[in-house]
Every structure is written in C-alpha cells, then in structure tokens.
Amino acid sequence: MKAALLIDESPLPANCSTQNRSNHLDLEFVVPFKHRVRFSDDIAGAQFDQLLQLLDPEASEQAKVLLLAEASVSESNGAVQSIRQRLSTQASVDLVGCQTDFDGGEAIKNDSRAVEQVLRLINDSNLDRRSYVVAIGGGAFLDAVGYASAIAHRGVRLVRLPTTTLAQADSGVGVKNAINYFNKKNWVGTFSVPWAVINDAALLTTLPDQHFRCGFAEAVKVSALKDVLKFNWLCDHASQIARREMPIAIEAIKQSCIMHLKHIVQGGDAFEALEARPLDFGHWSAHRLEALSGYRCTHGEAVSIGVALDSVYSNLALGLPEQDMRQILKCLHDLSLPLWHPILDSPQNLMQGLEEFRQHLGGRLTLTMLRSIGDPIDVHNIDASTMQEAIFGLKILGEKLARA
C-alpha cells in the first residue's frame, strides 16, 4: 500500500499563526484486492480440489469453515451434501458449522432475520477474519449472507457458489451485498470483495426453467453495453439457450461473468464512488418494478423489462438505431424473457424509481443509455413524456414479437 501525504510546508505569511501549519492533510492511498473466480463442471465431485485450494492450504492451522446453503438447493441437488461430507473429512479443514435450510429468493432480503441468523452462526462458531463462510445458493441468498459476512468482525472471508444463472452471470461475481429496506431494493448493504467465487455448471442442473432463463437478461445487458461481437453471438444463440442447450448456455454465462468482472476490476470505480453505474443499464425501472410487484416479478424478469424499456427510450431520445433497439428486444424475446408487466400500465408509479435510483447512488441523477450497441452514454435528465411514450411503445413492440 502506497500513501501520498500532502502537507503544505510553504513559508507562512508574517501575520499567520504557526498553529495553522499542517492542519490540512489529504492522503491518497490504494488498498489492493484480489478477485478469485473459478469455473468448474463438478465442484462437489472430480473438481472438489478447486474449493480446497481456495481455503488457504498454506496456513499453519486448519481452515475454519461455516457452510451455509439454501434449502431448495440442498433438497434438490446432491452437491450440497457431497460438499459438506467432503469438507468434514479433510485434514486441512475444520468444518465448525453447517446450516442448509435457509429460504431463498427475494424474500430472504426483505427483512433482517436471515442476516441476524448468519451473524449468530458466525459468532457461535467462533469465526474470525481468517475463517471462511462458504455460501451455496442464488443471488438473493448470497446477498444476505454476504452482507452478514462483511459486517462480522468487519469482514469474514466469503466463498460464493452461485446456483442460478443470474448469480453466475452477474451478481455472484460482484462486490456488493445488501438487503431491502423501506420497501427499497438494496437499501442496506456494503461493498465487499468476496474471497472467491466458483461458477459450477453442475449446480445449475436442477434450476427450474423460469429461473434458468432469467439470468440471461444480465448477459444481454452487459454485452449490449460492452461488446458488439459478443452481443451478436448471444442473439444468434438465444433460442438454444432458452432450450437449455448447456454447452451454449455455459459459454454465455462465462462471457457475461468475465465482462462483469473486467468492469469491476478495470473500470476504475469498483465501489461506485463516481456518478455513473454503467452495469445498471435498465435497473432504475427494474428495481422499482420488483418492489411494486411485491417481488413476485423476479430480478431477472424485471431487468429484461428494464433493458427493453431503456432501449426503446434510447431509440426515441438518444438516436439508438431502430435496428439495434429491435435486436435487443428480439434477443430478450428469444430467450423467453418478458418485455412487459401490467404495472407499466400506470407509468407514474414506475417513474418514482428515478428518484430512488438517484438517492441510492447520490449526487445528480445519472443513467446509462445506449447510442448504439457497444456505445453507452450517461444521461442526467429523463424527459418524462418521452419515457411514457417509450413505455407505451414497448407494449406494442412486445405484442408484435409475441404474435410473430
């Protein structure tokens, strides 16, 4: 860590007291982080060593591990029990606790009970900053466990094993943890880099079709922002992904994960200290839609609608070519993702999401839109009448795609 100590040591004016010298210090410093991401096909079986290697095998003492998992994953996927059994027999591991009956889905984030439960488990297991919480579950579960892990001792090492396409393609590799509060998405949370993330293909096998498809909304978003070639590839293979042709789907997840990861570690604003949140294209309305639906509209479905809506707005207000806009909507449609929700029939309720989004980041409103595929632009004002036109236009365009 290097720090620059900036102290004004210039000569003082004759009429200036020496008490004012060196009372103004600005120190700039950088804290190094390492983001460890692994891709595997069978972490509970032949590739279990990938997990072991992340538990600091060079340490002089056993790695103290608390294993946590969603109930739905534990009940439907034998990987959780296999990982538990194998961790318990490793000489280098002290499995001090295991709880695999947590609720999943957005409900786990709607109050603080799960966070308090994880904090108690961390305390009762006597974990410290060099101990590990290994969390197996979907994005909402990882958010809640990640928040608890980040505030316990100001940070216990967290190893994430995402079990949904949404978490593997996006949130699982992120550096944010949060729960919902005041009926607002992610209002209470932290920035915290996970110790490691393992994207394992076998953990997706029991995922229901609806939740399997949802994750690819984030893949559409990030490729439309970042890479024309990857976006075109995703569009060309969207129908195969919707049919769960796994080699194609796994490649799409990996590409999305890497694009998100590169933005976090190379984008210069991992903890969102600046005005813009480019990876939240389409999210101002998505977060509001989730809350208005009582979280019955899943995050992936809401992001699909939000990306579609901001694409139509970008076409009307910012010159996004109509061909690009229609390609985004068709890609989402071919992935069997929604483009509309009845809540949008009352656009004024949705528009309140703009102020909530501004408050969440701070400063002036900053939204990322598109001038063309691969060419994002930050805007600071939304024309309300044009956005309402975009909402009604999206409904018509979605109905046309449904009939095609």
C-alpha positions in Angstrom: 0.0 0.0 0.0 1.4 3.4 -1.0 0.2 6.6 0.5 0.9 10.2 -0.6 1.0 12.6 2.3 0.2 16.0 1.1 1.2 18.7 3.6 1.6 22.4 2.9 5.1 23.2 4.0 5.5 26.5 2.2 6.6 29.5 4.3 3.9 31.1 6.4 2.9 34.8 5.9 4.2 37.0 8.6 0.8 37.6 10.1 -0.2 33.9 10.1 0.0 31.8 13.3 2.1 28.6 13.4 -1.0 26.9 14.8 -2.4 26.8 11.3 0.5 24.9 9.9 -0.2 21.2 8.8 -3.8 21.3 9.8 -4.9 20.2 6.4 -4.0 16.7 5.4 -5.1 14.9 2.2 -3.9 11.3 2.0 -4.5 9.2 -1.2 -4.0 5.5 -0.9 -4.8 2.3 -2.7 -5.9 -0.9 -1.0 -5.0 -4.0 -3.1 -7.7 -6.6 -3.6 -7.6 -10.0 -5.4 -10.8 -11.3 -7.0 -10.6 -15.0 -7.4 -13.1 -16.6 -9.9 -13.1 -20.3 -10.8 -15.1 -22.1 -13.4 -15.9 -25.8 -12.9 -18.1 -28.6 -14.1 -18.4 -30.7 -10.9 -17.1 -28.9 -7.7 -18.8 -31.5 -5.5 -17.0 -34.3 -7.3 -13.9 -34.5 -9.5 -13.1 -30.8 -9.1 -13.5 -30.5 -5.4 -9.8 -29.6 -5.1 -10.6 -26.2 -6.6 -12.6 -25.4 -3.5 -9.9 -26.8 -1.2 -7.2 -24.8 -2.9 -9.1 -21.6 -2.1 -9.1 -22.4 1.7 -5.6 -21.3 2.2 -3.8 -24.7 2.3 -0.5 -22.9 3.1 -1.8 -21.8 6.5 -0.3 -23.4 9.6 -3.7 -24.1 11.1 -6.9 -25.8 9.8 -9.2 -23.6 7.7 -12.2 -22.9 9.9 -15.3 -23.2 7.7 -19.0 -22.4 8.2 -21.1 -24.0 5.3 -24.5 -22.3 4.5 -26.9 -23.2 1.8 -30.4 -22.6 0.5 -33.0 -25.2 1.5 -34.3 -25.6 -2.1 -30.7 -26.3 -3.4 -29.9 -28.7 -0.6 -33.1 -30.7 -1.2 -32.9 -30.9 -5.0 -29.2 -31.0 -5.6 -26.9 -33.6 -4.0 -23.9 -31.4 -4.5 -24.5 -29.6 -1.2 -24.4 -32.8 0.9 -21.5 -34.0 -1.0 -19.5 -30.8 -0.4 -20.5 -31.0 3.3 -19.3 -34.6 3.6 -16.0 -34.0 1.8 -15.2 -30.8 3.8 -15.8 -32.7 7.0 -13.2 -35.4 6.1 -10.4 -33.0 5.1 -7.4 -32.8 7.5 -6.8 -29.2 6.4 -10.4 -28.1 7.1 -12.3 -27.6 10.4 -16.0 -27.6 9.5 -17.3 -25.8 12.5 -20.9 -25.5 11.4 -23.4 -26.3 8.7 -26.9 -25.0 8.0 -28.6 -25.8 4.8 -32.2 -24.8 5.4 -32.2 -21.1 4.5 -35.1 -19.7 2.5 -34.1 -18.4 -0.9 -35.5 -15.8 -3.3 -36.0 -12.2 -2.7 -38.0 -12.9 0.5 -34.7 -13.5 2.3 -33.7 -9.9 1.7 -37.0 -8.3 2.7 -36.1 -8.2 6.4 -33.0 -8.7 8.6 -33.8 -12.1 10.1 -31.5 -14.1 7.8 -28.7 -11.6 8.4 -29.1 -11.9 12.2 -29.2 -15.7 11.9 -25.9 -15.7 10.0 -24.3 -13.4 12.4 -25.3 -15.6 15.3 -23.9 -18.7 13.5 -20.6 -16.8 12.8 -20.4 -15.8 16.5 -21.4 -19.3 17.8 -18.8 -20.9 15.5 -16.1 -18.6 16.8 -15.1 -17.5 13.3 -12.6 -14.7 12.8 -11.3 -12.7 9.9 -9.3 -15.6 8.5 -12.2 -18.0 8.7 -14.5 -18.8 5.8 -18.2 -18.7 5.1 -18.9 -21.0 2.2 -22.3 -20.0 0.8 -24.2 -22.1 -1.8 -27.4 -20.5 -3.3 -28.9 -18.0 -5.5 -28.2 -14.3 -5.8 -30.6 -13.1 -3.1 -29.3 -15.6 -0.6 -25.7 -14.7 -1.4 -26.6 -11.0 -0.9 -27.9 -11.6 2.6 -25.1 -14.0 3.6 -22.6 -11.7 2.0 -23.9 -8.7 4.0 -23.6 -10.6 7.3 -20.1 -11.9 6.4 -19.0 -8.4 5.5 -20.1 -6.8 8.8 -19.0 -9.6 11.2 -15.6 -8.6 12.5 -15.6 -6.0 9.7 -15.2 -8.9 7.2 -15.0 -12.7 7.3 -13.8 -14.4 4.1 -16.7 -15.4 1.9 -16.6 -18.1 -0.8 -19.6 -17.9 -3.1 -21.0 -20.9 -5.0 -23.9 -19.3 -7.0 -26.6 -21.8 -8.0 -28.6 -19.6 -10.5 -27.7 -18.4 -14.0 -28.4 -14.8 -12.8 -25.9 -15.1 -9.9 -23.3 -16.9 -12.1 -23.6 -14.4 -14.9 -23.6 -11.2 -12.8 -24.3 -10.7 -9.1 -22.2 -13.6 -7.8 -19.0 -12.0 -9.1 -20.0 -8.6 -7.9 -18.6 -6.7 -4.9 -21.9 -5.6 -3.5 -24.0 -7.2 -0.7 -27.4 -5.9 0.5 -30.9 -6.4 1.8 -34.0 -4.5 1.0 -35.3 -1.8 3.5 -38.1 0.7 3.5 -39.5 -1.3 0.6 -36.5 -0.2 -1.5 -34.2 -2.5 -3.3 -30.7 -3.0 -1.7 -31.1 0.0 0.6 -28.9 -1.5 3.4 -25.6 -3.0 2.3 -21.9 -2.9 1.9 -19.1 -3.1 -0.8 -17.0 -6.1 -0.1 -14.9 -8.2 -2.4 -15.6 -11.9 -1.9 -12.7 -14.2 -1.1 -13.6 -16.3 -4.1 -16.4 -17.2 -6.5 -16.9 -20.7 -8.0 -19.2 -20.9 -11.0 -20.1 -24.6 -11.2 -22.2 -25.9 -14.1 -23.5 -28.9 -12.1 -25.1 -26.6 -9.6 -27.5 -25.3 -12.4 -28.9 -28.7 -13.3 -31.9 -28.6 -11.0 -32.8 -25.0 -11.6 -36.4 -24.5 -12.9 -36.7 -23.3 -16.5 -38.1 -19.9 -15.5 -35.2 -19.1 -13.2 -32.7 -20.7 -15.6 -33.7 -18.2 -18.4 -33.8 -15.2 -16.1 -30.1 -14.9 -15.6 -29.5 -14.1 -19.3 -31.2 -10.7 -19.0 -27.9 -9.6 -17.4 -26.0 -11.2 -20.2 -28.0 -9.2 -22.8 -27.4 -6.0 -20.8 -23.6 -6.3 -20.4 -22.9 -7.4 -23.9 -25.1 -4.6 -25.4 -23.0 -2.2 -23.3 -19.6 -3.7 -23.8 -19.1 -5.8 -26.9 -20.9 -5.9 -30.3 -19.5 -9.3 -31.3 -20.5 -11.0 -28.0 -23.9 -9.4 -28.2 -24.4 -10.7 -31.7 -23.3 -14.1 -30.6 -25.7 -14.1 -27.8 -28.6 -13.1 -30.1 -27.7 -15.8 -32.6 -27.8 -18.5 -29.8 -30.7 -17.1 -27.7 -33.2 -19.8 -28.7 -30.7 -22.6 -27.9 -30.0 -21.0 -24.5 -33.8 -20.9 -23.8 -33.9 -24.6 -24.7 -31.2 -25.3 -22.1 -28.5 -26.5 -24.6 -25.9 -26.4 -21.9 -22.6 -26.0 -23.7 -24.0 -22.8 -25.3 -25.6 -21.6 -22.1 -22.5 -22.2 -20.0 -20.4 -20.2 -22.6 -22.9 -17.4 -22.4 -22.7 -17.3 -18.6 -18.9 -17.3 -18.7 -18.8 -14.5 -21.2 -21.2 -12.4 -19.1 -19.3 -13.2 -15.9 -16.0 -12.1 -17.4 -17.4 -8.9 -18.8 -18.9 -8.0 -15.4 -15.6 -9.0 -13.7 -13.5 -6.9 -16.0 -15.7 -3.9 -15.5 -15.3 -4.2 -11.7 -11.6 -4.7 -11.6 -10.6 -2.5 -14.6 -13.3 0.1 -14.7 -11.8 2.4 -12.1 -14.9 2.6 -9.9 -15.5 -0.8 -8.2 -17.2 0.8 -5.2 -19.3 3.2 -7.2 -17.8 6.4 -5.8 -18.4 8.3 -9.1 -21.7 9.3 -10.6 -22.4 6.5 -13.1 -23.3 2.9 -12.7 -22.9 1.5 -16.2 -23.7 -2.0 -15.2 -27.1 -0.9 -14.0 -28.5 -0.2 -17.5 -32.2 -0.9 -17.3 -32.1 -1.2 -13.5 -33.8 2.1 -12.4 -37.1 0.7 -13.5 -36.3 -2.9 -12.7 -35.8 -2.2 -9.0 -39.0 -0.2 -8.9 -40.9 -2.9 -10.7 -39.7 -5.6 -8.3 -40.9 -3.5 -5.3 -44.2 -2.6 -6.9 -44.9 -6.3 -7.6 -44.1 -7.3 -4.1 -41.1 -9.1 -5.6 -43.3 -11.5 -7.5 -41.6 -10.2 -10.6 -38.1 -11.7 -10.3 -35.0 -9.6 -10.7 -34.1 -11.3 -14.0 -37.6 -10.7 -15.4 -37.5 -7.1 -14.1 -34.1 -6.5 -15.7 -35.3 -7.9 -19.0 -38.2 -5.4 -19.0 -36.0 -2.6 -17.8 -33.4 -3.2 -20.5 -36.1 -3.3 -23.1 -37.7 -0.1 -21.8 -34.4 1.9 -21.8 -33.6 0.6 -25.3 -36.8 2.0 -26.6 -36.2 5.3 -24.8 -32.6 5.4 -26.2 -34.1 5.0 -29.6 -36.6 7.8 -29.1 -34.4 10.3 -27.2 -30.7 9.4 -28.0 -30.7 8.1 -31.5 -30.2 4.4 -30.8 -30.8 2.9 -34.3 -34.1 1.2 -34.6 -32.4 -1.9 -35.8 -30.3 -2.1 -32.7 -33.3 -1.5 -30.5 -35.3 -4.2 -32.2 -32.4 -6.6 -32.0 -32.2 -6.2 -28.2 -36.0 -6.8 -27.8 -35.9 -9.8 -30.1 -32.9 -11.3 -28.2 -34.8 -11.0 -24.9 -37.9 -12.5 -26.5 -35.9 -15.4 -28.0 -34.5 -16.1 -24.5 -38.2 -16.4 -23.4 -37.9 -13.4 -21.2 -40.7 -10.9 -20.6 -40.9 -7.5 -22.2 -43.9 -6.2 -20.3 -45.7 -6.2 -16.9 -49.2 -4.9 -16.1 -47.6 -2.5 -13.6 -46.3 -0.5 -16.5 -49.9 0.4 -17.4 -49.6 3.0 -14.6 -46.3 4.7 -15.6 -46.4 7.3 -12.9 -45.8 4.7 -10.2 -42.8 3.4 -12.2 -41.3 6.9 -12.7 -40.8 7.3 -8.9 -37.9 4.8 -9.4 -35.8 7.5 -11.0 -35.5 9.4 -7.7 -34.9 6.2 -5.7 -32.1 5.4 -8.1 -30.6 8.8 -7.8 -30.7 8.6 -4.0 -29.1 5.2 -4.0 -26.0 6.5 -5.7 -26.1 10.1 -4.5 -25.5 13.3 -6.4 -27.3 14.1 -9.6 -29.3 11.5 -11.5 -27.0 9.5 -13.8 -28.4 6.8 -16.0 -26.6 4.8 -18.7 -28.3 4.6 -22.0 -27.3 3.5 -25.5 -26.4 5.4 -28.6 -25.7 2.1 -30.4 -24.7 -1.5 -29.4 -21.4 -1.2 -27.6 -21.6 2.6 -27.3 -23.2 3.6 -23.9 -23.8 7.2 -22.8 -24.5 8.7 -19.4 -27.5 11.0 -19.2 -28.6 13.2 -16.3 -32.2 14.0 -17.3 -35.1 11.9 -18.4 -37.9 13.5 -20.4 -41.0 12.2 -18.7 -43.2 12.4 -21.8 -40.7 10.6 -23.9 -40.3 7.9 -21.2 -44.1 7.5 -21.1 -44.0 7.2 -24.9 -41.3 4.5 -24.6 -43.4 2.6 -22.1 -46.5 2.5 -24.4 -44.3 1.8 -27.4 -42.7 -1.1 -25.6 -46.1 -2.7 -25.0 -46.9 -2.5 -28.8 -43.5 -3.9 -29.8 -43.7 -6.7 -27.3 -47.2 -7.7 -28.6 -45.9 -7.8 -32.1 -43.0 -10.0 -31.2 -45.4 -12.3 -29.3 -47.6 -12.7 -32.4 -44.6 -13.2 -34.8 
